[in-house]
Amino acid sequence: MPKAFPEEFRRDVIAVARKGEAPLRQIAKDFGISEGCLHRWLKIADRDDGITPADGSPTSSESVELREARKRIKMLEQEAEVMRRAVGYLSRDVNPK
């Protein structure tokens, strides 16, 4: 796996690309990265800066929060299921038919 570029380098490349003074292909070539990489960085930066695309994709921080919320919901659902089973088991012994 290739080594990740430093965050400061990414910010510099994104800033130059957003100025729009040169084509993205030339900017990518000047900085020694692929054009696809530059497009991906710009897409991520747009989401993180609140310039979300029309599809409504969440930002990186929202993605982390959403992932944690889903984990918490799953755990709570499992706890509720255990409680339902425990109540059913205990109530069976209290009121025998």
WONORLIN-V382183 format. One record per backbone hydrogen bond with DSSP energy under -0.5 kcal/mol. CO is the residue of the C=O (numbers start at 1). NH is the residue of the N-H. E is the energy in kcal/mol with one decimal. If there is no record, write none. Layout:
CO&NH&E, CO&NH&E
//
This chain:
6&10&-2.0, 7&11&-2.5, 8&12&-2.1, 9&13&-2.4, 10&14&-2.7, 11&15&-2.4, 12&16&-2.2, 13&17&-2.4, 14&18&-2.5, 15&19&-1.1, 16&20&-0.7, 16&21&-0.6, 17&20&-0.8, 23&27&-2.2, 24&28&-2.7, 25&29&-2.0, 26&30&-2.8, 27&31&-2.1, 28&32&-0.8, 28&33&-2.6, 29&32&-0.6, 34&38&-1.9, 35&39&-2.3, 36&40&-2.3, 37&41&-2.5, 38&42&-2.5, 39&43&-2.3, 40&44&-2.5, 41&45&-2.7, 42&46&-2.5, 43&47&-2.0, 44&48&-2.6, 45&49&-2.1, 46&51&-2.6, 47&50&-1.3, 50&52&-1.3, 53&56&-1.9, 59&63&-2.4, 60&64&-1.9, 61&65&-2.2, 62&66&-2.7, 63&67&-2.4, 64&68&-2.3, 65&69&-2.5, 66&70&-2.4, 67&71&-1.9, 68&72&-2.2, 69&73&-2.6, 70&74&-2.3, 71&75&-2.2, 72&76&-2.5, 73&77&-2.5, 74&78&-2.0, 75&79&-2.3, 76&80&-2.4, 77&81&-2.0, 78&82&-2.1, 79&83&-2.3, 80&84&-2.5, 81&85&-2.3, 82&86&-2.4, 83&87&-2.6, 84&88&-2.3, 85&89&-2.5, 86&90&-2.9, 87&91&-2.7, 88&92&-1.2, 89&93&-0.9, 90&94&-1.2, 91&95&-1.9, 94&96&-0.5
//
